[in-house]
Amino acid sequence: MQVSAFIPIKKYTDSKGRLASILSEQQRSDLSKAMATQTIKSLIQANICDSITLVSNDANLVIEGTSTFFTSSSLNKALEEAIDDSTSTDPILIMHADLPKINDKDLKNLAGLFDKSIISIVPDIGKAGTNCILYDRAMKFNFQFGINSYELFLAEFKKNNCDWVNLSIESLQYDLDSEDDYFKLKDYVRG
């Protein structure tokens, strides 16, 4: 099965502001670039994507093997615009680019668990945020990425009578958002 992947990526120089007390702007930019590159490499190696679209506020963002959808819209609106602009009929995978433990084996596993009548959701390790969702394009619901997105997504799914499954795939649950995350996960960033 092939999916259409949409990866939101902020301009590298605007990324990882919560790490400003321990990393310079250049270090944060380099870290963001390395994680995005690692994510794209893993998606390509997993061979599950018909297309990979970077959804970004950086008109100059280029990563080999992807296309870029430029927008200045907020995260959820930007994803909606990019998906609406796509002509693919493949299932939709939305995944963040700051997953240092990501690997092609677990991405293949995620794709293999796809059921067109169920939304697959992968929360962060603390079940506060949402790192990945995989769903059939025909399903209709509003995106809830941002603070406390996991609970907001579950409420949105209930409101729209969507069935979902919570997937615990460790490599897709650890994101790099805080100083604590940085010290635990920095050695996994391969870029």
C-alpha positions as CSV (number, residue, x, y, z in Angstrom):
1,M,0.0,0.0,0.0
2,Q,1.2,3.5,-0.9
3,V,0.4,6.7,1.1
4,S,0.6,10.4,0.4
5,A,2.7,11.9,3.2
6,F,2.4,15.4,4.3
7,I,5.2,16.7,6.6
8,P,4.8,20.1,8.2
9,I,8.2,21.8,8.5
10,K,8.7,25.3,9.8
11,K,11.5,27.5,8.4
12,Y,14.5,26.0,10.1
13,T,15.6,29.3,11.6
14,D,12.1,29.6,13.3
15,S,12.2,26.0,14.7
16,K,12.8,24.7,18.1
17,G,12.4,28.0,20.0
18,R,11.9,26.0,23.3
19,L,15.6,25.0,23.0
20,A,16.8,28.6,22.9
21,S,18.3,28.5,26.4
22,I,20.6,25.6,25.4
23,L,21.2,25.9,21.7
24,S,22.0,28.9,19.5
25,E,19.8,29.8,16.6
26,Q,22.2,28.2,14.2
27,Q,22.3,25.0,16.3
28,R,18.5,24.9,16.4
29,S,18.4,25.4,12.6
30,D,20.9,22.6,12.0
31,L,19.1,20.3,14.4
32,S,15.8,20.9,12.6
33,K,17.3,20.4,9.2
34,A,19.0,17.1,10.3
35,M,15.7,15.8,11.8
36,A,13.7,16.7,8.6
37,T,16.3,15.0,6.4
38,Q,16.3,11.9,8.6
39,T,12.5,11.7,8.5
40,I,12.5,12.0,4.7
41,K,15.2,9.4,4.3
42,S,13.3,7.0,6.5
43,L,10.1,7.5,4.5
44,I,11.9,6.9,1.2
45,Q,13.7,3.8,2.6
46,A,10.4,2.4,3.9
47,N,9.0,2.6,0.3
48,I,5.5,3.4,1.5
49,C,5.0,6.8,-0.1
50,D,3.6,7.6,-3.5
51,S,4.4,11.2,-2.7
52,I,6.0,13.2,0.1
53,T,4.9,16.8,0.4
54,L,6.7,19.3,2.8
55,V,4.2,21.8,4.1
56,S,6.2,24.8,5.0
57,N,6.4,28.6,5.5
58,D,9.8,28.4,3.8
59,A,9.5,28.9,0.0
60,N,13.1,27.8,-0.5
61,L,12.8,24.5,1.4
62,V,14.0,21.7,-0.8
63,I,14.7,18.1,0.3
64,E,15.4,15.5,-2.4
65,G,12.5,13.1,-3.1
66,T,9.9,15.6,-2.0
67,S,7.8,18.5,-3.2
68,T,7.1,21.6,-1.2
69,F,3.8,23.2,-0.6
70,F,4.5,26.8,0.5
71,T,2.0,28.5,2.7
72,S,1.9,31.2,5.4
73,S,-1.2,29.7,7.0
74,S,-1.3,28.3,10.5
75,L,-0.4,24.6,10.9
76,N,-3.8,23.0,10.7
77,K,-5.0,25.3,7.8
78,A,-1.7,24.7,6.0
79,L,-2.1,21.0,6.1
80,E,-5.7,21.2,4.9
81,E,-4.7,23.5,2.0
82,A,-1.8,21.1,1.0
83,I,-4.1,18.0,1.1
84,D,-6.8,19.8,-0.9
85,D,-4.2,20.8,-3.5
86,S,-3.1,17.2,-3.9
87,T,-4.7,15.1,-6.6
88,S,-3.7,11.7,-5.1
89,T,-6.3,9.3,-3.9
90,D,-3.9,7.4,-1.6
91,P,-4.4,7.3,2.1
92,I,-3.1,10.4,3.9
93,L,-0.1,10.2,6.4
94,I,0.6,13.4,8.4
95,M,3.7,13.1,10.4
96,H,6.0,15.6,12.2
97,A,9.6,15.8,11.2
98,D,11.1,15.9,14.7
99,L,11.1,12.1,15.4
100,P,14.8,11.2,16.1
101,K,14.1,7.5,16.5
102,I,12.2,7.1,13.3
103,N,13.0,4.1,11.1
104,D,11.8,2.4,8.0
105,K,10.8,-0.8,9.7
106,D,8.3,1.0,12.0
107,L,7.0,3.1,9.1
108,K,6.3,-0.1,7.1
109,N,4.5,-1.5,10.2
110,L,2.4,1.7,10.4
111,A,1.4,1.4,6.8
112,G,0.7,-2.3,7.1
113,L,-1.8,-1.7,9.9
114,F,-3.8,0.7,7.7
115,D,-7.6,0.1,7.6
116,K,-9.6,2.5,5.4
117,S,-12.4,2.6,7.9
118,I,-10.2,3.5,10.9
119,I,-8.0,6.5,11.6
120,S,-4.6,5.4,13.0
121,I,-3.2,7.9,15.5
122,V,0.2,7.8,17.1
123,P,0.5,10.1,20.1
124,D,3.7,11.4,21.6
125,I,5.1,9.3,24.4
126,G,3.2,11.4,27.0
127,K,-0.1,11.2,25.1
128,A,-0.3,15.0,24.9
129,G,0.6,15.7,21.3
130,T,0.0,13.8,18.1
131,N,3.0,12.8,16.1
132,C,1.3,10.9,13.2
133,I,-2.1,10.2,11.8
134,L,-2.9,7.9,8.9
135,Y,-6.4,7.9,7.4
136,D,-8.4,7.4,4.3
137,R,-8.9,10.6,2.3
138,A,-12.7,10.1,2.4
139,M,-12.8,10.5,6.1
140,K,-13.8,14.0,7.2
141,F,-12.7,15.7,10.4
142,N,-10.8,18.9,11.4
143,F,-7.1,18.8,12.2
144,Q,-6.2,19.5,15.8
145,F,-2.4,19.7,15.8
146,G,-1.0,21.9,18.5
147,I,-1.1,21.9,22.3
148,N,-3.0,18.9,23.7
149,S,-3.7,17.7,20.2
150,Y,-4.1,14.1,21.1
151,E,-7.2,14.7,23.3
152,L,-8.5,17.2,20.9
153,F,-8.2,14.7,18.0
154,L,-10.0,12.0,20.0
155,A,-12.8,14.5,20.7
156,E,-12.9,15.5,17.1
157,F,-13.1,11.8,16.0
158,K,-16.0,11.2,18.4
159,K,-17.8,14.3,17.2
160,N,-17.6,13.1,13.6
161,N,-18.4,9.4,14.4
162,C,-14.9,8.3,13.2
163,D,-13.4,5.1,14.4
164,W,-9.8,5.3,15.4
165,V,-7.0,3.2,16.8
166,N,-4.2,4.4,19.1
167,L,-0.9,2.9,17.9
168,S,2.0,2.6,20.3
169,I,5.0,2.7,18.0
170,E,7.9,3.9,20.1
171,S,10.1,5.3,17.3
172,L,7.2,7.5,16.2
173,Q,6.2,8.5,19.7
174,Y,9.4,10.2,20.8
175,D,9.5,13.8,19.5
176,L,12.1,16.4,20.3
177,D,10.3,19.4,21.8
178,S,11.9,20.2,25.1
179,E,15.4,20.5,26.7
180,D,14.8,17.1,28.4
181,D,13.9,15.6,25.1
182,Y,17.0,17.0,23.6
183,F,19.4,15.5,26.1
184,K,17.6,12.1,25.8
185,L,17.3,12.0,22.0
186,K,20.1,14.1,20.5
187,D,22.2,11.0,19.8
188,Y,19.5,9.5,17.6
189,V,19.6,12.4,15.2
190,R,21.4,11.2,12.1
191,G,20.4,13.7,9.4
